[in-house]
């Protein structure tokens, strides 16, 4: 869908949209042939400008039948305008209309750009394998025109478009089936980031073996798909920011559970167990696309967790890159084994002061938080506060959980330095405690457990049912607010 900005609405548009705050509704002059009829229709629909209210009706405009859509944003904060754009697009995406003109005379430049941003985010769908999709169910909108916005909106738009492109990459990677996206093909899907200025390095399984990544490779050894580590580097500071901020993503492209195999029901969902890696890749595309003035490295540990005669067994002991030995109690607690080597590699290679990992790590976090927040665990109050603020600003919400020695001792092993699971209680916390054992002194670290957020079982404000793109907006805003002077 193409987004454009114009001073006046074209006569041949198919849909006319209005984004209206509660305070502006009473005095707002609708630029329509019959504004009084529009107001009377809105009154019948009990439309009062309250956040979340919307309605669509048909009218004659310029001698043509068109759809007119009113979307209310209440008091009108940023999240409301983004949701409003998504709501507008969703209402007409498959109706046969090709063009939308959304009026922005009553909006400031940021709000106008955010409406277009929300519509762009919501427009993404995964239909490529649906060969018999009825014509009436296919998306038809090809252009969204923002009418009458302040000229500054056009200046703001390229950055929003770049973030939307990053979210789209994440949705694509998370949505693809596991026979299409596996460690090697994940790397290939990210190669185009080089055209944006991202430097890409790839470690294969032999190189990781030389580095001693026994934990990560132990997960991969049951699969015919070899492991990969994808390293993406973006420096928009021209070398002024010596130490990069590092993002690390769990990239288990399919998770059967290994020998500790999962139940068959619902296992197909485990194609999105690489949601953390997908978010990191999308964030790197967003940052490079908008030419962020920051130095950032994204690292994705990519494996497939399968059971076969060569798969690791419960009770095996593996040696991580850090030298710490790990007793593998449960092969389905594999994400932390991937992350511990990726985190150690990141610290040894890039010496960051700040590192954030993202992972669809535990089902326990879904029990705790449902699908409203991701879990946040950190050794730094300052870093936690910055991430929570970025989450509130973008709608990628976080909720902080505790870490303490009392939880840490639950993962002590009688035969190794650490075991990969603790008791049933506090499962998300003990998973984070495991990762913290691989964080070096002085490094500010945060772990985001996004298991409940990477995939939506129903449509959301800026996504169709399926991949949500969670994490890209969060990481981008975190960088923008704290590392781009």
C-alpha positions in Angstrom: 0.0 0.0 0.0 1.4 3.4 -1.0 1.1 6.3 1.4 1.0 9.8 0.1 0.2 13.3 1.5 -1.9 15.9 -0.3 -3.4 19.3 0.3 -6.9 18.3 -1.1 -8.9 15.2 -1.4 -9.1 13.7 -4.9 -12.6 13.4 -6.4 -12.3 9.8 -7.2 -11.4 8.4 -3.8 -13.3 5.3 -2.7 -13.1 5.8 1.1 -13.2 9.0 3.0 -11.9 8.8 6.6 -11.9 11.1 9.6 -9.9 10.7 12.8 -11.6 12.8 15.5 -10.7 13.5 19.1 -13.5 13.9 21.7 -12.7 17.5 22.3 -12.8 18.3 18.5 -15.9 16.4 17.6 -18.6 19.0 18.5 -17.0 21.9 16.6 -15.4 19.8 13.7 -16.6 20.9 10.3 -16.8 17.7 8.2 -15.7 18.6 4.6 -18.5 16.7 2.9 -21.3 17.5 0.5 -23.8 17.0 3.2 -22.1 17.4 6.6 -25.4 17.7 8.5 -26.5 14.3 7.3 -23.1 12.9 8.4 -23.6 14.3 11.9 -27.2 13.0 12.1 -25.9 9.6 11.0 -23.2 9.7 13.6 -25.7 10.7 16.3 -27.9 7.7 15.4 -24.8 5.5 15.8 -24.1 7.1 19.3 -20.8 8.4 18.0 -19.4 10.9 20.5 -15.7 10.9 19.9 -14.8 8.5 22.7 -11.7 6.4 22.1 -12.5 3.2 20.2 -15.7 4.4 18.7 -16.1 4.0 15.0 -18.6 3.6 12.3 -18.9 3.3 8.6 -21.7 4.4 6.3 -22.4 4.9 2.6 -23.1 8.3 1.1 -23.2 10.2 -2.2 -20.1 12.4 -2.5 -19.3 14.3 -5.7 -21.9 12.3 -7.5 -20.3 9.0 -6.5 -21.2 6.4 -3.8 -18.4 6.2 -1.3 -17.7 4.8 2.1 -17.3 7.3 4.9 -15.5 6.1 8.1 -15.3 8.0 11.4 -12.8 6.8 13.9 -12.6 8.4 17.4 -9.4 8.8 19.4 -10.8 10.1 22.7 -8.2 12.3 24.3 -5.8 11.5 21.5 -2.5 10.1 22.7 0.0 8.5 20.2 -1.2 5.0 20.7 -4.8 6.1 19.9 -3.8 7.6 16.5 -1.8 4.5 15.6 -4.8 2.3 16.5 -7.1 4.6 14.7 -5.1 4.2 11.5 -5.2 0.4 11.9 -8.9 0.4 12.6 -9.6 2.5 9.5 -7.6 0.2 7.3 -9.2 -3.0 8.8 -12.7 -1.8 8.1 -12.1 -1.4 4.4 -9.1 -3.7 3.6 -11.1 -6.3 1.6 -14.2 -4.3 0.7 -13.2 -3.7 -2.9 -12.1 -0.1 -2.3 -8.7 0.8 -3.7 -8.0 4.3 -2.4 -8.5 5.9 1.0 -8.4 9.6 1.7 -8.1 10.3 5.4 -8.6 13.9 6.5 -6.0 15.4 8.8 -6.8 19.1 8.9 -7.7 18.7 12.6 -4.5 16.8 13.4 -0.9 17.9 14.2 1.9 16.5 12.0 2.8 13.7 14.4 -0.7 12.5 14.7 -1.3 12.6 11.0 1.9 10.5 10.4 0.9 8.1 13.1 -2.5 7.4 11.4 -0.7 6.5 8.2 1.7 4.4 10.3 -1.0 2.5 12.0 -2.8 1.8 8.7 0.5 0.5 7.2 1.2 -1.8 10.1 -2.3 -3.2 9.9 -2.2 -3.7 6.2 0.3 -6.6 6.4 -1.1 -10.1 5.9 0.3 -13.5 5.1 -1.8 -14.7 2.1 1.0 -16.1 -0.1 0.0 -19.8 0.5 -3.7 -19.3 0.2 -4.2 -20.2 -3.5 -8.0 -20.5 -3.3 -8.7 -17.3 -1.3 -12.0 -15.8 -2.5 -11.8 -12.5 -4.3 -14.1 -11.0 -1.6 -11.5 -11.9 1.0 -8.5 -10.4 -0.8 -7.0 -7.1 0.2 -7.9 -4.4 -2.3 -6.5 -1.1 -0.9 -3.5 0.1 -2.9 -3.2 3.7 -1.7 -3.8 5.7 1.5 -3.7 9.5 1.1 -3.4 11.8 4.1 -5.2 15.0 3.2 -4.6 18.5 4.7 -1.9 17.5 7.2 0.8 20.0 8.3 3.7 19.9 5.9 5.9 18.5 8.8 4.0 15.2 8.5 5.7 14.5 5.2 9.1 15.0 6.9 8.2 12.7 9.7 6.8 9.9 7.5 10.0 8.3 6.2 11.0 7.3 9.8 7.6 5.8 10.5 7.7 4.0 7.1 11.2 2.5 8.0 9.9 1.2 11.3 6.8 -0.3 9.6 9.2 -2.0 7.1 11.1 -3.5 10.1 7.8 -4.7 11.7 6.8 -6.2 8.3 10.1 -8.2 8.2 9.5 -9.5 11.7 6.0 -10.6 10.8 7.2 -12.3 7.7 9.9 -14.3 9.5 7.6 -15.3 12.3 4.7 -16.2 10.0 6.6 -18.4 7.5 6.4 -22.2 8.2 9.4 -24.0 9.5 10.1 -25.8 6.2 10.6 -22.4 4.7 12.4 -20.5 7.5 15.2 -22.5 9.2 18.6 -21.2 10.3 20.1 -20.9 6.9 17.1 -19.4 5.2 16.5 -17.0 8.1 20.0 -15.7 7.3 19.2 -15.4 3.6 16.0 -13.4 4.3 18.1 -10.8 6.2 20.8 -10.4 3.5 18.9 -7.4 2.0 19.7 -5.4 5.1 23.2 -4.9 3.6 21.6 -2.5 1.0 20.6 -0.3 3.9 24.1 -0.2 5.3 24.0 -3.1 7.8 27.1 -5.2 8.0 26.3 -8.9 8.2 28.5 -11.7 9.5 27.4 -15.3 9.8 29.0 -18.0 12.0 28.4 -21.6 10.9 28.3 -24.6 13.1 32.0 -25.4 12.6 33.0 -21.8 13.6 30.7 -22.0 16.7 32.2 -25.3 17.7 35.7 -23.8 17.6 34.5 -21.0 19.9 33.1 -23.7 22.3 29.4 -23.0 22.0 28.4 -26.4 23.3 25.1 -25.2 24.7 23.7 -23.8 21.5 25.1 -26.6 19.3 23.7 -29.2 21.7 20.2 -27.9 20.9 20.9 -28.1 17.2 22.5 -31.6 17.0 19.2 -33.5 16.6 18.3 -31.6 13.4 19.5 -32.0 9.8 19.4 -28.1 9.6 22.8 -26.8 10.8 22.9 -24.0 13.3 23.8 -20.4 12.4 24.6 -17.2 14.3 23.6 -14.1 12.5 25.4 -10.9 13.5 24.1 -7.6 12.1 26.0 -4.3 12.7 24.7 -0.8 12.2 26.8 2.3 13.1 25.1 5.5 12.4 27.5 7.5 14.5 30.5 7.4 12.2 32.5 5.7 14.9 31.7 8.2 17.6 29.8 5.7 19.8 32.6 3.2 20.4 30.6 0.5 22.3 27.4 -0.7 20.6 24.1 -1.5 22.3 23.6 -5.2 21.6 20.3 -6.9 21.0 20.2 -10.7 21.2 17.4 -12.8 19.9 16.4 -16.4 20.4 15.9 -18.0 17.0 14.6 -21.6 17.4 13.0 -21.9 14.0 11.0 -24.9 15.1 10.8 -26.4 18.5 9.5 -29.9 18.9 10.9 -30.0 22.4 13.6 -32.5 21.4 13.6 -35.7 23.3 11.5 -34.0 25.9 8.9 -33.8 23.1 5.9 -31.5 23.3 2.3 -32.7 22.9 1.2 -33.0 19.3 -1.7 -30.6 19.8 -0.6 -27.1 19.0 3.0 -28.0 18.1 2.5 -26.3 14.7 2.6 -23.0 16.7 6.3 -23.6 17.4 7.3 -22.2 14.1 7.2 -18.8 15.9 9.6 -19.9 18.6 12.1 -17.6 16.8 10.1 -14.5 17.6 12.9 -13.0 19.5 15.3 -13.3 16.6 12.6 -12.0 14.3 12.2 -8.9 16.5 16.0 -8.3 16.5 16.2 -8.6 12.7 13.2 -6.3 12.3 14.6 -3.7 14.7 17.9 -3.7 12.8 16.1 -3.0 9.6 14.1 -0.2 11.2 17.2 1.5 12.6 19.1 1.2 9.4 16.1 2.3 7.3 15.7 5.5 9.2 19.4 6.0 9.5 19.4 6.0 13.3 22.4 7.9 14.8 23.4 5.1 17.1 25.7 2.1 17.1 23.7 -1.1 17.5 24.5 -4.8 17.0 21.8 -7.4 16.6 22.7 -11.1 17.1 20.4 -14.0 16.4 21.2 -17.5 17.6 19.5 -19.8 15.1 18.8 -23.5 15.6 16.1 -26.1 15.1 15.2 -28.4 18.1 14.4 -31.8 16.8 14.5 -35.4 18.2 16.6 -38.0 16.4 19.3 -40.5 17.2 21.8 -37.8 17.6 19.7 -35.4 19.7 20.8 -34.4 23.2 19.2 -36.3 26.0 17.8 -35.3 29.4 20.7 -35.7 31.8 23.4 -34.7 29.3 26.1 -32.2 30.4 27.2 -29.6 27.9 29.9 -26.9 28.2 28.9 -23.4 27.2 31.2 -20.9 25.5 31.7 -19.2 28.9 33.2 -22.5 30.2 30.2 -23.0 32.6 28.9 -26.6 32.4 25.1 -27.2 32.2 23.1 -30.2 33.1 20.3 -30.5 30.6 17.3 -31.6 32.6 14.7 -30.8 30.0 15.6 -30.6 26.3 12.4 -28.4 25.8 14.1 -25.7 27.9 16.3 -25.1 24.9 16.0 -21.3 24.3 18.2 -20.5 27.3 20.9 -22.8 26.0 20.9 -20.9 22.7 20.9 -17.5 24.4 23.6 -18.2 27.0 26.2 -18.8 24.2 24.9 -15.9 22.1 25.0 -13.6 25.1 28.6 -14.6 26.0 29.7 -14.3 22.4 28.2 -10.8 22.2 30.0 -9.7 25.4 33.3 -11.1 24.3 33.2 -9.8 20.8 31.7 -6.3 21.2 32.2 -5.4 24.9 28.9 -3.6 25.3 27.8 -1.6 28.3 24.1 -2.5 27.5 22.6 -5.7 26.3 19.0 -6.7 25.8 17.8 -10.2 24.8 14.4 -11.1 23.5 12.9 -14.6 23.5 9.7 -16.6 23.4 11.2 -18.3 26.4 8.6 -19.7 28.8 4.9 -20.7 28.8 4.9 -19.6 32.4 5.1 -15.9 31.4 1.8 -16.4 29.5 0.2 -17.8 32.6 1.4 -14.7 34.5 0.7 -11.9 32.1 -1.5 -13.3 29.3 -1.1 -11.5 26.1 -1.1 -7.9 27.4 2.6 -7.5 28.5 5.9 -9.2 27.9 8.0 -10.0 31.0 11.0 -7.9 31.9 13.9 -9.1 34.0 17.0 -7.0 34.6 20.0 -6.3 36.7 19.6 -2.5 36.3 16.8 -0.3 37.5 17.9 2.4 35.1 17.7 0.1 32.0 14.4 -1.3 33.2 12.9 2.1 33.5 14.0 3.1 30.0 12.6 -0.1 28.4 9.3 0.3 30.3 9.0 3.9 29.1 9.7 2.8 25.5 7.1 0.1 25.8 4.5 2.5 27.0 5.2 5.0 24.2 4.9 2.3 21.5 2.3 -0.1 22.8 4.8 -2.9 23.2 4.2 -3.1 26.9 6.5 -4.6 29.6 6.0 -5.7 33.2 9.0 -6.2 35.4 9.6 -9.4 37.5 12.1 -9.9 40.3 15.5 -11.6 40.3 17.2 -12.7 43.5 19.7 -15.2 45.0 16.7 -17.2 46.4 15.5 -17.9 42.9 19.0 -18.4 41.6 19.9 -21.3 43.9 16.9 -23.2 42.4 19.0 -23.9 39.3 22.1 -25.3 41.0 23.0 -28.7 39.7 24.5 -31.6 41.7 26.8 -32.6 38.9 27.4 -29.4 36.9 27.7 -25.7 37.4 24.0 -25.1 36.6 20.9 -27.0 35.4 18.7 -25.7 32.6 15.4 -25.8 34.6 14.3 -25.4 38.2 11.2 -26.5 39.9 7.7 -25.8 38.4 7.3 -22.7 40.6 8.6 -19.4 39.2 9.5 -20.9 35.8 9.9 -17.6 34.0 12.1 -16.2 36.8 14.4 -19.2 37.0 14.8 -19.0 33.2 16.0 -15.4 33.6 18.2 -16.4 36.5 19.9 -18.9 34.2 20.7 -16.2 31.7 21.9 -13.8 34.3 24.7 -16.3 35.2 26.2 -15.6 31.7 26.2 -11.8 32.1 29.6 -10.3 32.9 30.2 -7.8 35.8 29.4 -4.2 34.9 27.1 -5.0 31.9 23.6 -3.6 32.1 21.3 -6.5 30.9 17.6 -7.0 30.4 15.8 -10.1 29.3 12.4 -9.7 27.6 10.2 -12.9 27.7 7.9 -12.2 24.8 6.2 -15.7 24.6 2.7 -14.2 25.0 3.3 -11.3 22.6 4.9 -12.6 19.4 1.7 -14.2 18.1 -1.9 -13.1 18.3 -4.8 -15.6 18.2 -7.1 -12.9 16.9 -6.8 -9.6 15.1 -5.1 -6.8 16.9 -5.1 -3.0 16.4 -2.0 -3.2 14.1 -1.9 -6.8 13.1 -4.1 -9.4 11.5 -4.4 -12.7 13.4 -0.9 -14.2 13.5 2.5 -12.5 13.9 2.3 -9.2 15.8 5.7 -7.8 15.1 6.2 -7.3 18.8 9.5 -5.8 19.9 10.5 -3.8 16.8 8.8 -0.6 17.9 10.0 -1.1 21.4 13.7 -1.5 20.5 13.6 1.3 18.0 12.1 3.7 20.5 14.6 2.6 23.2 17.4 3.5 20.9 15.8 6.8 19.8 15.1 8.0 23.3 18.4 7.0 24.9 21.2 6.7 22.4 20.5 9.3 19.7 21.6 12.6 21.1 
